[in-house]
Amino acid sequence: MHNFSSGPAILPKTVMQQAAAACIDLDDSGLSILEISHRSKAFTAVMEETEALLRELIGISDHHAVLFLSGGASSQFFMAPMNLLPANATACYIDTGVWSAKAIKEAQLFGNVEVLASSKAANYTYIPKQVEIPSDATYLHLTSNNTIYGTQYRSFPMTNVPIVCDMSSDILSYPIDIEQFGLIYAGAQKNMGPAGMTLVIVRKDLLGKTERAIPSMLDYRLHIANGSLYNTGPVFPIYVTMLTLRWLKGQGGVTEMQQRNQVKADLIYQEIDANPLFECPNATEDRSVMNAVFVAKNAAHEKPF
């Protein structure tokens, strides 16, 4: 089966086989991964290995905490400003698609939001560039890849302002410099595992500055202090993520993924550009490597196609 959905992705066959076996018996423990305690030694080992693999594959320093949370990446639209943005401060956003627009809406509940640039008027067919970023901004929010409109940041703005980035659909698909980012969040279901687990990588020195009362379940600091085990977390998605990260490391890591992804993207874009019936509406330099979009040149052809 070929899955062209932009949501949950096909997982490696070996990962599926291992996950299926663990649903019956996890490492000869006599218990299923679906049955074990999230505070058991067996699952503590899963958490520790998952974090260690992520730190190795992405290059995450000790300055950043790694969290495995519930709620999906959309919950981070409000958790990020709740934890980072004081009520009298300003966060800057660049609007490049549906998900950035939703993030802007949620952030406005917690402080001042300045939209520095938007490609909405052009149907989000490009990534705004040469954007002036105020030096006093609390953070700059970006969406690295836009699944619906098919655009992607190929490089990130050079700024001393902490970057908060939604990387839900392209994390682990290419190398990044973690020191550029104050916070990264991503749903697991595109590149890491099944839906249900949200990865948050946050620079610890940015926390505790809002003077805001934060509900326990929404406070990054509490989750850090409890090793993502303040409550029963998404046990099975974390386990499958660990298996996927093992597989990814064995394949050569994110550098190898970047090369493979570019080959696949080049193949489909070459066909789109050569085909007389279809076209990619996006700026060539901003075309997503993850989500190749195309439309019919004659709108009447779309329904029969």
N, C-alpha and C positions, 0 to 999 in steps of 0.2 A: 504494500500500500504506500502511495505517495501522499503525504499530508501537506497541503498548501495553506493550511490555516496559519494565521499570524499569532495564534495563542499557543496552547500546549503543543510541544514539539515531540517528534519521534526521539525516543531515547535509544542509546546503544543496546544492541541485542544482549550482550553479556550483562549489562546493568539490569535489564528486565529479568533475565534468568536468575541472577543473584537475588534480586528483590523478591521475586516470586518464591524462591526457596526460603527466604527469611520470613515470609508471611506464614510459613508452616513451622519453621524451627530456626531460630537465630543462633548460628554458630554452635549447634549441638547443646544449646541451653535448655531445651525442652519447652521453650516458650516462643511464641511468635513475636516479631518486631512490633506487631499491633497490640501485644499483651503486656510487654515488659514495662516496669516502672520507669518514668523519666528520670528518676533519681537513682536507678540501679547502677552498679559498676559497669554492666554491659553497655548501657546507653551513655554513661559518662565517657566511656572510651570512644563511642561514636561521635559525640560532640567534640571531644578533643582532637580527634583525627580530622574531622571536617574543617575545624578552624585552622589546624596546622596546614592542611592542603591548600586552603584558600590563601593563607598568608604566603605560602611558598609560590603558588601559581601567579598571584597578583603582585606580590612583593610588598605586603602590608607590614609597616613598621610598628613598633611598640607604641607610637604616638596615637595610633588608631585602635579602637575597640571593634570587635566583630560580634554582631548580634544575629540571632536566628529568631525571628518574631512571627506572629500571626497577623492576619488582617489584610494581606495583599499590599502591593506597592501603593495602591490608592490611599491606604491609611497613612502613608508617609507624607502625603500632600498636606496633612494637618499636623502630624507628629513632628516633622522637621521644623516648621515655624514655631510650634508650641514650645519646643525645647531650645531653639536657637535665637528667636527674634523677640527682643523686648518690645513692649507696647509702644514706646516712644521712638523706636528705631525704624530703619528702612531696609527692606530686602529688595533686591533687584531680580527681575525675571526676564527671560527672553522667550517669547511666544512662538513656538514652531509647530504646534499641532494640538490635537485634542487633549492629550495628557498634560501638556504644559498649561493649557487654558484652565483645566480643572485644578491644577496645582495653584495657579494664581488665585482662583476663587477661594480656595481654602485658606491660603496664607493671609488674605485680607481680613480674616477673623481675628488675627493676633497682633498685627502691627501695620505699619505703612508699607505698601507695595508699589514699586515703580517698575512699569513694563518698559524696558529700555528699547526694545525693538520687537517687531512682529512681522511675520510673512503672511498673515491671515488674508490680507487684501488680494494677494496673489495665489490664494487657495493653498497656501503653505508649500509652494513648489521650490523653495530655496531656504537656506540657512542665512539669517542676517549676519553680516560681517562688519568689521571695523566699528564695533559698537563701543562707545565711550562708557567706561564703568566707573561710577563715583567711588573714590577711594575710601569714603566713610560708610559705605554700604556694609551691613552686617554679613550678608552673603550674596552670592550670585547663583540663581537657580537655572539649570539647563536640563533639557531632555536630550540625551545623547543620540537616540535613534527614534524616529517617528514611524511606528508600525503601520499606521493607516495611510499616511501621505508619502512614505518612502523616501525621507531625507535623513541625513545622518551627519553629525559633526565628524570631520576627518582630523581635526585638531581642535584643541580647546583654547579659549582666550588666555593670554598671559596676563595675570593680574595677581596682586597681593591680597585681594579679597577672597575669602574662602569660597570655593565652588561647591554647591550642593547639586548633585546630579542624579537624575532618574536614569539608571542604566538597565532597566528591566529587560530590554530586548537585545542588548548587545554586550552585556558583561561577559567576560571570559572569551570573547571572540577576537581580541587583539590586545597587545600589551598597553598598559597605562602607567603613568607616573603618579603613584598614589599621593605623593606630596602636593600635587596640584589641588587635591580635593579635601574639603572639610567634612563632607558627608556624601556617601554613595548609598543609594538604595535600589533594590531590584527584586522583583518577584522571581521565584525559582523556575517557573514553568516554561520559560523560553529556552534557557541554556543550561540549567542546573539540575532540574528534577521535576517532580509533579507540583501542581498548584497546591498552595497551603502554607508554604514557608516564604518569608520575606527576609532577604539579607539586608542588613544595615551595617555599614562601615563608617564609623564616626570618629573624628579627632576629639580626644577626650578633653583637651583644654578649652574647647568651645562651649562646654556644657556648664550649667549652673549660673548663668549670667542674666537670665530673663527677669528674676525677682517675681516669678509667676508661680502660683500653686498649680502643680501638675498632678493629675490623677496617677496613682501608682502604676497602672498598666500602660500608661503612655509616657512614662519618665525613662528616658534612655539610661540615666544614672542608676536607677534601681535594677534595670535589666543587666547592666554591666556588673554591678555588685553581686548579682546572683548567677552570673554566667549563663544568661538566657534561660534560667530555670526557675524564675520567680513563680511561674505557674506551669501547668502541663503544656508544653509547647507542641509544635507539629512534628511528632516523633518520626512518623514514616517518611514524610518529605525530607526531613533532615538526613535520614539514613540513605535514601535514594540519592540525595545530593552528594553524600560522601562517596557512594559507589561511582557516580558520574565523574567526580573530581579525580578519583583513582584512575578511571579510564582516560580522562583528559591528560593527566600527567604521563600516563603510559604511551600516549599518542605523540607526545612531544611538547605539550603545554600550549599556552595561548599563542605563541609565535607560529606554531604549526597550524593552529586553528585559523589564524589570520591568513596564512597562505592558501589553505583549502577554501576558505570562504571567498577569497578574491577570485580564485579560479572559477568557482560556481557563479559568482556574480558576473564576471566577464562573459561567461558563456551565455547567460540569459539576456544580458544587455546587448550583446552583439546581435542576437536574434531579433530582439525588439527593434533595434535601430535598422536592421536590414529588411524587416518585414513591411511590406507596403500597406498593410491594413492597420497596424498598431503603432503607437508611439509612447515614449516615456515623457510625461509633462515636466519633469523636474530638471533643474539646473544640473548640467553634467557633473560638475565638481562636487555636488551635494547628494548625488544618488546614493541611496542606502545599499550597503553590501548585504544587509540582512533581509530587507524587504523590497524586492524589485516590483515596482508598480508599472502598469501600462494601461492605456485606454485605447479604444477604437478611434481611428481618425474620422470615421463616419459613425455617429452615435446610433444610427439605425442598425448597425452590425452587432451592437453589444448584447442585445437580448438573445438573438439566435446563437451567438458564440457561447 
